[in-house]
Amino acid sequence: MTGFLRACAVTAVSMLVPGCWAAAVALGIWWGAANPWSWVAPVVLGCVATVGLARPVCRMFRALVARWTGTVIPAGYREAPPVVRMSTGFWWNGFTYERTRRDALLDQQWRVRWRDPARWRDVRFVLIAPFTAGIAAAVPPAGVVVAVLGFSWSAWLVGVLGLVVGVGSAPFAWRVAEPVAVRFLRPSLASRVEELTAQRADATIAQAAEISRIERDLHDGAQARLVALGLALATAEKLMETDPEQAKALLRDARAGATTSLAELRELVKGICPPVLTERGLVDAVRALALDSPLEVTVHADVPGRLEQPIESAVYFGIAELLTNAVKHAEATTAQITITQDDTHVVAEVEDNGHGGAIEGGGLTGLRRRLTAFDGTLDLTSPPGGPTRVTIGVPCASS
């Protein structure tokens, strides 16, 4: 029974686009040969359906294959670069300058979608799938239909043959979906090289921005305080003999400034890499983060050993950003963090009780782009009213 239902599901998904073409052709026949649109409209509607349904159909196919066989087929869709406002007031979307952010996003969306090789790979798949996986998966339901018709028409031999074909092929017919999806949906080597090149560029830009932030924090914070501390000590040295009380007051101020500078340096180092993360690992660092959060956070972790330091940092700062979003945007009061690890991945899930309705953009888009440097994934589920659940997955190996 399970095989029969899976075969029906594969058949339905594979035949969505041919079904739209059939409906368009039927519409053209209904209009009649005298109508000039009777042959133009089916072609236009069929092409629109093919392009419009290509991505949803391929996503459903990937989801079915992953759920039934455990084979994960990466989508390989091109991620849009961030839209940045320049000092001139124009917005740069990675391709052109626009006067408004809305125009920059619209132009970027059009360029990314239509230049993405993965889109045309999806179109190719929905044209091939009906003649491969679709035909093979249609054998069991077709056999059952023939059996029903045969028995209803008293053609017992036809009914028995149809039943035998339908039942006998059900456990195997749907399995064609996996090799077909792997062959035609997996990104090509050229696409993978292009994707890795873009990820390297993003990582370089993010690293440069982080270095600039650290330099700015040092220059405006700790460095300025240390300069003031040096001037105060020099002044106190000159006043030591002539005005000891004033010199003591300056020394007290210098000691307070040194304490503040030390605290700022510790916060800066914590922002780069928390000491507890380096010393005790991801799980203890997340538990410490939960204690500092204004939310009531529960942490469940099943990570048998230490991970590589870059992966631990990526997952830790991803969880930190998700908790911050829960406080700032979702207005949540509680959150639950679950961290698990298997032979290939570490998965962190953050769920809050906020008002939901979150959409990907801004911080989540930046987080997704940072995770792609590790071949990581980010899944967002946030229905209106909540809860919001974000799952981070990063390939890893425990040490």
C-alpha positions, 0 to 999 in steps of 0.5 A, a space after each residue: 500500500 505504501 508503494 502504491 501511494 508513493 507511486 501515485 504521488 510521483 505520478 501526480 507531481 510529474 504530470 502537473 506540467 503536462 496536465 497544464 499543457 493538456 488543459 491549454 490545448 483543450 481550451 484552444 480546441 474549445 475556442 475553435 479553429 476560427 478563433 486566432 487565439 486557438 493556437 497561440 493561447 495554448 502555447 503561451 499558457 503552456 510555456 507560462 505553466 512550465 516556467 512558473 511550476 518548474 521550481 515548485 515541482 522540483 522542490 516537491 520532487 526533492 522533498 519526496 526523494 529526501 523523505 523516502 530514500 534519505 538522498 538529499 539533492 541540493 537545490 543550488 539556487 543562486 543567492 541574491 547579493 545584499 543590497 547596499 546604499 552607497 555614500 552617493 545615495 544610490 543603491 547597489 544590488 550587485 549588478 547596477 545602481 538604482 535610486 531607491 532600494 525598491 528599484 534595486 531589489 526588483 532589478 536584482 530579483 529579475 536578474 538573479 532569477 533569469 540568470 540562474 542556471 538552476 531555474 533552467 535546470 528545473 525547466 529541463 527536469 519538468 519536461 523530462 520527468 513525465 517521460 521517465 519517472 512519471 511513466 514508470 510511477 503511473 504503472 501501478 495506478 494505471 493497473 488498478 484502473 484497468 482492473 476496476 474497468 475490467 471487473 466492472 465490464 465482466 472482463 475478468 482476465 483483463 481485470 486480473 492482469 491489471 490487478 497483478 500489474 498494479 499490485 506487483 509493480 507498486 513497491 518498485 515503480 516509485 523508486 525510479 524517481 530517485 535516480 532521475 532526480 539525482 541525474 537531472 536535478 543535481 547541480 553541475 560541476 560548473 554551477 558548483 564551481 560558480 557557487 563556491 566562487 561566490 561563497 568565497 567572495 561573500 566570505 572575503 567581504 564579510 571578513 573585511 567588514 568584520 576586520 573594519 568593525 574591530 578596527 573601528 571599535 579599537 580606535 573609537 573605544 579602547 585606543 581613545 581611552 588608553 590615550 587619555 590614560 597616558 595623558 592623565 598619568 603624565 599630568 599626574 607625574 608632573 603634579 606629584 610634587 606640586 599638587 599631590 591631591 590633584 595627582 591622586 585624583 588623576 590616578 583614581 580617574 586613570 584606574 577607573 579608565 583602565 578598568 573600563 578599557 579592560 572591560 571593553 577589550 574583553 567584550 570585543 574579544 568575546 564578540 570575536 570568539 567567546 572564551 567559553 566557546 574556545 575552552 568548553 565547546 559549543 554546548 556549554 557556550 550556548 548554555 552560557 548564552 541562554 543564561 545571559 538572554 532576557 528570554 527564558 531559554 531551554 537548551 537540549 543538546 546531544 553532541 558527543 564531542 568537540 567540533 571544528 572551531 570554525 563550525 562551532 563559531 558559525 553555529 554559535 553566532 547563528 544561534 545568538 542572532 536567532 535569539 536576538 531576533 526573537 527578542 527584537 522582532 518576535 517579542 517572544 518570552 520563551 525559546 527552546 534550543 535543540 542541538 543534535 549531531 549525527 555522522 555527517 551534520 550538526 543541526 541546531 533548532 531555535 523555536 520561540 513563542 513570538 507572534 510569528 510571521 517572520 520572513 527571510 531578509 536582513 539578518 536571516 539572509 546574511 546568516 544563510 549566506 554565512 552558512 553557505 560557506 560551510 555548505 550549511 542550510 537554513 530552514 524557516 517556519 513562521 506561521 502568523 501567530 507563531 511559533 517561529 522555528 529556524 533550523 540550521 544544519 552544517 556538515 561536520 565531523 566530530 573530533 
